[in-house]
Amino acid sequence: MSDVNKQQVVDSVPQKGFFGHPKGLFTLFFTEFWERFSYYGMRAILVFYMYYEVSKGGLGFDEATALAIMSIYGSLVYMSGIIGGWLADRVFGSSQAIFYGGVLIMIGHIVLAIPNSVPLLFVSMGLIVLGTGLLKPNVSNVVGELYGEKDNRRDSGFSIFYMSINLGGFISPLIVGGLQTSYGFHWGFATAAIGMFLGLVVFVLTKKKNLGLAGTVVGNPLSADEKKKTIKIFAISAVIIAIIVVLAIMMGWLTLKSFVTVVAILGILIPICYFVTMYRSQKTTDVERSRLLAYIPLFIAAVMFWSIQEQTSTVLATYADKRTQLDFMGIHIAPAWFQSLNPLFIIALSPVFAAIWLKLGNRQPIIPRKFSLGLLFAGLSFLVILIPSYFGGENSLVSPLWLVLSYFIIVVGELFLSPVGLSATTKLAPAAFSAQTMSLWFLSNAAAQAINAIIVQFYSPDTEMIYFGVIGGVSIALGVILFVMGPKIQSFMKGVL
């Protein structure tokens, strides 16, 4: 999208009306709320569904396999943002991408609600992967379009938007986890489908009035010749991939282990290709190239952070299920409920952080140092888990308060990094690649979970001390390096604050 078109979009949207922010933030806030309700509700019980015995309503996978599949699933969910970003930038714009994505996600949850079927599990995963790839990066991108480049409400707006994610994430594990415990897994999955339906209703009914032109302008549309060439390339690629998959299955090459390795490699290679393509493009200016260089260390920091944070649905979910005292103070705690802690703390702290950034104005820490603080707290959240393991041993059940403390610490880190990262991405993105750069931001999560798919298989009660200690220590070390390099990185941002 050209700078002129971006300004037209901003000027066409009411600038106040939702807590001092554009009215369009209301539409995107509640669309994202219900989408995250559906996603986090499903995710809260999915790993249990895979490794619980069939007699308990699960599929009976072994634990290591379930953890690896969960990480690969999470990686593909965010990796698919490449498709959603490209389609928004080149074909039909962010607004339509949001709608189509919501429809696919809803259908995916409906399929998952059909009981006891391994094939339908993977069909559902495929639908949700594609749907989230269309919806997730484009909702965030449209939030960025509501503000001008110099609008100092942008970081505050993203913090408010980020709270919508966590309102949905807080409520859904409590509801879905309770339904799963009382009535079975598939009532929980059906509730997730209803959540996405409500998100689509909010979006369709309010987008015209509140969003104006935001999300409707195709930034870098395909020409007629490019469309023909693209369709041909996609068709040939689909046939080649299908043949390779069939042959790999017949020859016994396509196993979980090999698939995990392939996704892990793609999680690293795809972002590299994205950076190179945008940097070398003739549509990228010299100032935008400099900003892309500044974005690289931020991206690496985000990968490290998400590698720890995303283990709340894998390693820490298993830790809650098998290593934690679930009968506490007269209450029986469902393991899925622990996944409400992260969004609960974010709901409580997001307004505080938003107010702090507004209060500090130009005196707030520079972007790289906010990221470095995020890494520091992420590392500490893992080191905290070492304390009960060290004193209690590998066979003891630990107090749930240790998990509560760990979640609280990582939330502090998340608020230093994640909403700031969303905002920074919209400011550092080349104009011709705005939606695709937001997809690149979500690829940091994809890369993290692709790497997790390998390392989570090393987790066990026997390896807890080494596992949490090494990962936490590496995060803290990277945080220190980023803090020291912060001013130099900031200089490459060319005026972006």
C-alpha positions as CSV (number, residue, x, y, z in Angstrom):
1,M,0.0,0.0,0.0
2,S,1.4,3.4,-0.9
3,D,1.9,6.1,1.8
4,V,-1.0,8.1,0.2
5,N,-3.4,5.2,0.3
6,K,-2.4,4.5,3.9
7,Q,-3.2,8.1,4.9
8,Q,-6.5,7.9,3.0
9,V,-7.4,4.8,5.1
10,V,-6.5,6.6,8.3
11,D,-8.4,9.7,7.4
12,S,-11.5,7.7,6.5
13,V,-11.8,6.1,9.9
14,P,-13.2,7.9,12.9
15,Q,-10.3,8.8,15.1
16,K,-12.1,8.5,18.5
17,G,-14.9,6.6,20.0
18,F,-13.4,3.5,21.7
19,F,-11.6,4.5,24.9
20,G,-10.1,7.5,23.0
21,H,-9.1,5.3,20.1
22,P,-10.7,4.9,16.6
23,K,-14.1,3.1,16.5
24,G,-12.6,0.4,14.3
25,L,-10.7,-0.8,17.3
26,F,-14.0,-2.0,18.8
27,T,-14.7,-4.2,15.8
28,L,-11.2,-5.7,15.7
29,F,-11.2,-6.0,19.5
30,F,-14.3,-8.2,19.7
31,T,-13.5,-10.1,16.4
32,E,-10.1,-11.1,17.9
33,F,-11.7,-11.8,21.3
34,W,-14.0,-14.5,19.9
35,E,-11.3,-16.0,17.6
36,R,-8.9,-16.3,20.5
37,F,-11.7,-17.7,22.6
38,S,-12.1,-20.5,20.1
39,Y,-8.4,-21.1,19.6
40,Y,-7.3,-21.1,23.2
41,G,-10.3,-23.1,24.3
42,M,-9.4,-25.8,21.9
43,R,-5.7,-25.6,22.7
44,A,-6.3,-25.9,26.5
45,I,-7.6,-29.5,26.1
46,L,-6.0,-30.7,22.8
47,V,-2.8,-32.1,24.2
48,F,-4.8,-34.0,26.9
49,Y,-7.2,-35.3,24.2
50,M,-4.2,-36.7,22.3
51,Y,-2.5,-38.5,25.1
52,Y,-5.4,-39.5,27.4
53,E,-6.5,-43.1,27.1
54,V,-9.4,-44.0,24.8
55,S,-11.3,-45.1,27.9
56,K,-11.1,-41.5,29.1
57,G,-12.3,-40.0,25.8
58,G,-8.8,-39.4,24.3
59,L,-6.9,-40.8,21.3
60,G,-4.3,-42.8,23.3
61,F,-1.1,-41.2,21.7
62,D,2.1,-41.5,23.8
63,E,3.0,-38.4,25.6
64,A,6.2,-37.5,23.6
65,T,4.2,-37.8,20.4
66,A,1.4,-35.6,21.7
67,L,3.8,-32.9,22.7
68,A,5.6,-32.9,19.4
69,I,2.3,-32.8,17.4
70,M,1.1,-30.0,19.5
71,S,4.2,-28.0,18.8
72,I,4.1,-28.7,15.1
73,Y,0.5,-27.7,15.0
74,G,1.3,-24.4,16.7
75,S,4.1,-23.8,14.3
76,L,2.0,-24.5,11.2
77,V,-0.8,-22.2,12.6
78,Y,1.6,-19.3,12.6
79,M,3.5,-20.3,9.5
80,S,0.3,-20.2,7.5
81,G,0.3,-16.5,8.1
82,I,2.5,-16.3,5.0
83,I,-0.4,-17.3,2.9
84,G,-2.8,-15.0,4.6
85,G,-0.5,-12.0,4.4
86,W,0.3,-12.7,0.7
87,L,-3.3,-13.0,-0.2
88,A,-4.2,-9.8,1.6
89,D,-1.4,-7.8,0.0
90,R,-1.8,-9.2,-3.5
91,V,-5.4,-10.5,-4.0
92,F,-8.3,-9.4,-1.8
93,G,-7.2,-7.2,1.1
94,S,-7.1,-7.8,4.8
95,S,-10.8,-7.4,5.5
96,Q,-11.9,-10.3,3.3
97,A,-9.0,-12.4,4.6
98,I,-10.3,-12.0,8.1
99,F,-13.8,-13.2,7.1
100,Y,-12.6,-16.2,5.1
101,G,-10.2,-17.2,7.8
102,G,-13.0,-17.1,10.5
103,V,-15.2,-19.4,8.4
104,L,-12.4,-22.0,8.0
105,I,-11.6,-21.9,11.7
106,M,-15.3,-22.4,12.7
107,I,-15.6,-25.4,10.3
108,G,-12.3,-26.8,11.8
109,H,-13.7,-26.7,15.3
110,I,-16.9,-28.4,14.2
111,V,-15.0,-31.2,12.6
112,L,-12.9,-31.6,15.8
113,A,-16.1,-32.0,17.8
114,I,-16.9,-35.3,16.1
115,P,-15.8,-38.0,18.6
116,N,-12.8,-40.4,18.6
117,S,-11.4,-40.0,15.1
118,V,-7.7,-39.6,14.4
119,P,-8.2,-38.7,10.7
120,L,-10.7,-36.0,11.6
121,L,-8.2,-34.6,14.2
122,F,-5.8,-33.9,11.3
123,V,-8.5,-32.6,9.0
124,S,-9.5,-30.2,11.7
125,M,-5.9,-29.1,12.3
126,G,-5.5,-28.4,8.6
127,L,-8.7,-26.2,8.4
128,I,-7.7,-24.2,11.6
129,V,-4.1,-23.8,10.3
130,L,-5.3,-22.2,7.0
131,G,-8.0,-20.2,8.7
132,T,-5.8,-18.7,11.4
133,G,-3.2,-17.9,8.7
134,L,-5.8,-15.8,6.9
135,L,-7.3,-14.1,10.0
136,K,-4.6,-13.7,12.6
137,P,-2.0,-11.4,10.8
138,N,-4.6,-9.4,9.0
139,V,-6.5,-8.4,12.1
140,S,-3.3,-7.0,13.6
141,N,-2.4,-5.3,10.3
142,V,-5.8,-3.5,10.1
143,V,-5.2,-2.3,13.7
144,G,-2.1,-0.6,12.4
145,E,-4.0,1.0,9.6
146,L,-6.2,2.8,12.1
147,Y,-3.3,5.1,13.1
148,G,-1.0,7.5,11.3
149,E,2.8,6.9,11.5
150,K,3.2,9.7,14.1
151,D,0.2,8.9,16.2
152,N,1.5,8.3,19.7
153,R,-1.6,6.3,20.6
154,R,-0.5,3.4,18.5
155,D,1.4,1.4,21.2
156,S,-1.5,2.1,23.6
157,G,-4.0,0.9,21.0
158,F,-2.1,-2.3,20.4
159,S,-2.0,-2.9,24.2
160,I,-5.8,-2.5,24.3
161,F,-6.1,-4.8,21.3
162,Y,-3.8,-7.3,22.9
163,M,-6.1,-7.4,25.9
164,S,-8.9,-8.7,23.7
165,I,-6.7,-11.7,22.8
166,N,-6.3,-12.4,26.5
167,L,-9.9,-11.9,27.5
168,G,-10.8,-14.6,25.1
169,G,-7.8,-16.7,26.3
170,F,-8.8,-16.3,29.9
171,I,-12.5,-17.3,29.7
172,S,-12.2,-20.1,27.2
173,P,-10.0,-22.6,29.2
174,L,-12.3,-22.2,32.2
175,I,-15.4,-22.9,30.2
176,V,-14.0,-25.5,27.8
177,G,-11.9,-27.2,30.5
178,G,-15.0,-27.5,32.7
179,L,-17.1,-28.9,29.9
180,Q,-14.4,-31.4,29.0
181,T,-14.2,-32.6,32.6
182,S,-18.0,-32.9,33.1
183,Y,-19.2,-33.9,29.6
184,G,-16.2,-34.9,27.5
185,F,-13.7,-33.4,25.1
186,H,-16.1,-32.8,22.2
187,W,-18.5,-30.6,24.1
188,G,-15.4,-28.4,24.7
189,F,-14.5,-28.4,21.0
190,A,-18.1,-27.6,20.0
191,T,-18.0,-24.5,22.3
192,A,-14.9,-23.3,20.5
193,A,-16.8,-23.5,17.2
194,I,-19.6,-21.3,18.7
195,G,-17.0,-18.8,19.8
196,M,-15.7,-18.3,16.3
197,F,-19.2,-18.0,14.9
198,L,-19.8,-15.1,17.3
199,G,-16.6,-13.4,16.2
200,L,-17.8,-13.6,12.5
201,V,-21.1,-12.0,13.5
202,V,-19.4,-9.1,15.2
203,F,-17.1,-8.5,12.3
204,V,-19.7,-8.6,9.6
205,L,-22.2,-6.4,11.4
206,T,-19.8,-3.6,12.4
207,K,-17.0,-3.5,9.9
208,K,-18.6,-1.1,7.3
209,K,-19.5,1.5,9.9
210,N,-16.4,1.3,12.1
211,L,-13.5,0.4,9.7
212,G,-14.2,2.5,6.7
213,L,-11.5,1.8,4.1
214,A,-9.2,0.1,6.6
215,G,-8.4,-3.4,5.4
216,T,-10.0,-3.0,1.9
217,V,-7.1,-1.6,-0.1
218,V,-4.9,-4.2,-1.8
219,G,-1.4,-3.0,-1.2
220,N,0.4,-4.6,-4.1
221,P,-2.2,-6.2,-6.4
222,L,-1.4,-8.8,-8.9
223,S,-1.6,-7.8,-12.6
224,A,-3.6,-10.0,-15.0
225,D,-0.4,-11.7,-16.2
226,E,0.8,-12.2,-12.7
227,K,-2.5,-13.8,-11.7
228,K,-2.2,-16.4,-14.6
229,K,1.4,-17.1,-13.7
230,T,0.6,-17.5,-10.0
231,I,-2.3,-19.9,-10.6
232,K,-0.1,-22.0,-12.8
233,I,2.7,-22.1,-10.2
234,F,0.3,-23.0,-7.4
235,A,-1.3,-25.8,-9.5
236,I,2.0,-27.3,-10.5
237,S,3.4,-27.0,-6.9
238,A,0.3,-28.7,-5.4
239,V,0.7,-31.7,-7.8
240,I,4.4,-32.0,-7.1
241,I,3.9,-31.8,-3.3
242,A,1.1,-34.4,-3.5
243,I,3.3,-36.8,-5.5
244,I,6.2,-36.4,-3.0
245,V,3.9,-37.0,0.0
246,V,2.4,-40.1,-1.5
247,L,5.8,-41.5,-2.4
248,A,7.2,-40.6,1.0
249,I,4.4,-42.5,2.7
250,M,4.8,-45.5,0.4
251,M,8.5,-45.7,1.0
252,G,8.2,-45.2,4.8
253,W,10.1,-41.9,4.8
254,L,7.3,-39.7,6.1
255,T,7.3,-40.3,9.8
256,L,6.6,-38.0,12.7
257,K,10.3,-37.6,13.3
258,S,11.1,-36.7,9.7
259,F,8.1,-34.4,9.5
260,V,9.1,-32.6,12.7
261,T,12.6,-32.1,11.3
262,V,11.3,-30.7,8.0
263,V,9.0,-28.2,9.8
264,A,11.8,-27.1,12.0
265,I,14.0,-26.4,9.0
266,L,11.2,-24.6,7.3
267,G,10.6,-22.6,10.4
268,I,14.1,-21.2,10.1
269,L,14.4,-21.0,6.3
270,I,11.1,-19.3,5.5
271,P,11.8,-16.2,7.6
272,I,15.2,-15.9,6.1
273,C,13.7,-16.0,2.6
274,Y,11.2,-13.4,3.5
275,F,13.8,-11.0,4.8
276,V,16.0,-11.5,1.7
277,T,13.0,-11.0,-0.7
278,M,11.8,-7.8,1.0
279,Y,15.3,-6.4,1.4
280,R,16.2,-7.0,-2.3
281,S,12.8,-5.9,-3.7
282,Q,12.9,-2.8,-5.9
283,K,9.7,-1.7,-4.1
284,T,11.7,-1.4,-0.9
285,T,13.3,2.0,-0.3
286,D,16.8,2.5,1.3
287,V,15.1,3.7,4.6
288,E,12.9,0.6,4.6
289,R,16.0,-1.6,4.1
290,S,17.6,-0.1,7.1
291,R,14.5,-0.7,9.2
292,L,14.5,-4.3,8.0
293,L,18.0,-4.8,9.3
294,A,16.9,-3.4,12.6
295,Y,14.0,-5.9,12.6
296,I,16.3,-9.0,12.4
297,P,17.6,-9.0,16.0
298,L,14.0,-8.2,17.2
299,F,12.8,-11.2,15.3
300,I,15.5,-13.5,16.8
301,A,14.6,-12.3,20.3
302,A,10.9,-13.0,19.6
303,V,11.8,-16.6,18.6
304,M,13.5,-17.1,21.9
305,F,10.7,-15.6,23.9
306,W,7.9,-17.6,22.1
307,S,9.9,-20.8,22.5
308,I,9.4,-20.5,26.2
309,Q,5.9,-18.9,26.3
310,E,4.4,-21.5,23.9
311,Q,5.4,-24.3,26.1
312,T,2.5,-23.4,28.4
313,S,0.4,-25.7,26.1
314,T,2.9,-28.5,26.0
315,V,5.5,-29.0,28.7
316,L,3.8,-26.8,31.3
317,A,0.4,-28.3,30.5
318,T,1.9,-31.8,31.2
319,Y,3.6,-30.4,34.3
320,A,0.2,-29.1,35.5
321,D,-1.4,-32.5,34.7
322,K,1.2,-34.8,36.3
323,R,3.5,-32.9,38.6
324,T,1.2,-30.5,40.3
325,Q,-1.1,-30.8,43.4
326,L,-4.5,-30.5,41.7
327,D,-6.4,-30.7,45.0
328,F,-5.6,-27.4,46.7
329,M,-7.4,-25.5,49.5
330,G,-10.5,-27.7,49.1
331,I,-10.7,-27.1,45.3
332,H,-10.0,-29.7,42.6
333,I,-8.2,-27.9,39.8
334,A,-8.7,-28.9,36.2
335,P,-5.3,-29.0,34.5
336,A,-6.7,-26.8,31.6
337,W,-7.4,-24.0,34.0
338,F,-3.8,-23.2,34.5
339,Q,-3.8,-21.9,30.9
340,S,-6.1,-19.1,32.0
341,L,-3.4,-17.7,34.2
342,N,-1.4,-16.1,31.3
343,P,-4.4,-14.2,29.9
344,L,-5.7,-13.4,33.4
345,F,-2.4,-11.6,34.3
346,I,-2.3,-9.9,31.0
347,I,-5.8,-8.6,31.4
348,A,-4.8,-7.2,34.8
349,L,-1.5,-5.7,33.6
350,S,-2.2,-4.6,30.1
351,P,-4.0,-1.3,31.1
352,V,-1.0,-0.6,33.5
353,F,1.5,-1.0,30.7
354,A,-0.6,1.0,28.2
355,A,-0.9,3.8,30.7
356,I,2.8,3.7,31.4
357,W,3.8,4.0,27.8
358,L,1.3,6.9,27.3
359,K,2.7,8.6,30.5
360,L,6.3,8.2,29.5
361,G,5.8,9.3,25.9
362,N,9.2,9.9,24.3
363,R,10.9,9.0,27.6
364,Q,10.0,5.3,27.4
365,P,12.7,2.6,26.8
366,I,13.7,2.1,23.2
367,I,12.1,-0.8,21.3
368,P,15.2,-3.2,21.5
369,R,15.5,-2.7,25.3
370,K,11.8,-3.5,25.8
371,F,12.5,-6.7,23.9
372,S,15.6,-7.4,26.1
373,L,13.5,-7.1,29.2
374,G,11.0,-9.5,27.7
375,L,13.7,-12.1,27.3
376,L,15.0,-11.6,30.8
377,F,11.6,-12.3,32.4
378,A,11.0,-15.2,30.1
379,G,14.2,-16.8,31.3
380,L,13.3,-16.2,34.9
381,S,9.9,-17.9,34.5
382,F,11.7,-21.1,33.7
383,L,14.3,-20.8,36.4
384,V,11.5,-20.4,39.0
385,I,10.3,-24.0,38.1
386,L,13.7,-25.3,39.2
387,I,13.1,-24.4,42.8
388,P,10.4,-26.9,43.7
389,S,12.1,-29.6,41.5
390,Y,15.4,-29.0,43.4
391,F,13.9,-29.3,46.9
392,G,11.1,-31.8,46.2
393,G,12.7,-34.2,43.8
394,E,11.4,-35.6,40.5
395,N,8.6,-37.7,42.1
396,S,6.9,-35.2,44.3
397,L,3.8,-33.1,43.5
398,V,4.5,-29.4,43.7
399,S,2.3,-26.6,44.9
400,P,0.2,-25.0,42.1
401,L,1.5,-21.6,43.4
402,W,4.9,-22.3,41.7
403,L,3.1,-22.5,38.3
404,V,1.1,-19.3,39.2
405,L,4.4,-17.5,39.9
406,S,6.0,-18.8,36.7
407,Y,3.0,-17.6,34.6
408,F,3.1,-14.2,36.3
409,I,6.7,-13.6,35.5
410,I,6.4,-14.6,31.8
411,V,3.4,-12.3,31.4
412,V,5.5,-9.4,32.6
413,G,8.0,-10.3,29.9
414,E,5.2,-10.8,27.3
415,L,3.9,-7.3,27.8
416,F,7.4,-5.9,27.3
417,L,7.7,-7.8,24.0
418,S,4.5,-8.9,22.3
419,P,2.3,-5.8,21.9
420,V,5.4,-3.7,21.3
421,G,6.5,-6.2,18.6
422,L,3.1,-5.9,16.9
423,S,3.4,-2.1,16.9
424,A,7.0,-2.1,15.8
425,T,6.2,-4.4,12.9
426,T,3.6,-2.1,11.5
427,K,6.0,0.8,11.8
428,L,9.1,-1.0,10.3
429,A,7.3,-2.8,7.5
430,P,8.0,-1.7,3.9
431,A,4.9,-0.1,2.4
432,A,4.6,-2.8,-0.4
433,F,4.8,-5.6,2.1
434,S,2.7,-4.4,5.1
435,A,0.5,-7.4,5.6
436,Q,3.3,-9.8,4.7
437,T,5.6,-8.2,7.3
438,M,2.9,-8.8,9.9
439,S,2.9,-12.4,8.8
440,L,6.7,-12.4,9.3
441,W,6.2,-11.3,12.9
442,F,4.0,-14.4,13.4
443,L,6.6,-16.5,11.8
444,S,8.7,-15.8,14.9
445,N,6.2,-17.9,16.8
446,A,6.1,-20.5,14.1
447,A,9.9,-20.8,14.2
448,A,9.8,-21.1,18.0
449,Q,7.3,-23.9,18.0
450,A,9.0,-25.7,15.2
451,I,12.1,-25.7,17.3
452,N,10.0,-26.7,20.3
453,A,8.7,-29.8,18.4
454,I,12.2,-31.1,18.7
455,I,13.3,-30.0,22.2
456,V,10.0,-30.9,24.0
457,Q,10.7,-34.5,23.4
458,F,13.7,-34.3,25.7
459,Y,11.5,-33.2,28.6
460,S,10.7,-35.7,31.4
461,P,10.8,-35.6,35.2
462,D,14.3,-37.0,35.0
463,T,15.5,-34.1,32.9
464,E,13.6,-31.2,34.5
465,M,16.6,-29.5,36.1
466,I,18.7,-29.4,32.9
467,Y,15.7,-28.7,30.7
468,F,14.4,-25.6,32.5
469,G,17.8,-24.4,33.5
470,V,19.5,-24.4,30.1
471,I,16.5,-22.8,28.2
472,G,16.0,-20.2,30.9
473,G,19.7,-19.4,31.0
474,V,20.0,-19.0,27.2
475,S,17.0,-16.5,27.3
476,I,18.6,-14.4,30.0
477,A,22.0,-14.3,28.1
478,L,20.3,-13.2,24.9
479,G,18.4,-10.5,26.8
480,V,21.6,-9.1,28.2
481,I,23.2,-9.0,24.7
482,L,20.2,-7.3,23.2
483,F,20.1,-4.7,26.0
484,V,23.7,-3.7,25.3
485,M,23.2,-3.6,21.5
486,G,19.9,-1.6,21.8
487,P,21.1,1.9,20.8
488,K,22.9,0.6,17.8
489,I,19.9,-1.4,16.6
490,Q,17.6,1.7,17.2
491,S,19.9,3.8,15.0
492,F,18.9,1.5,12.0
493,M,15.2,2.3,12.5
494,K,15.6,5.7,10.9
495,G,13.3,7.7,13.1
496,V,10.9,5.0,14.2
497,L,10.3,5.2,18.0
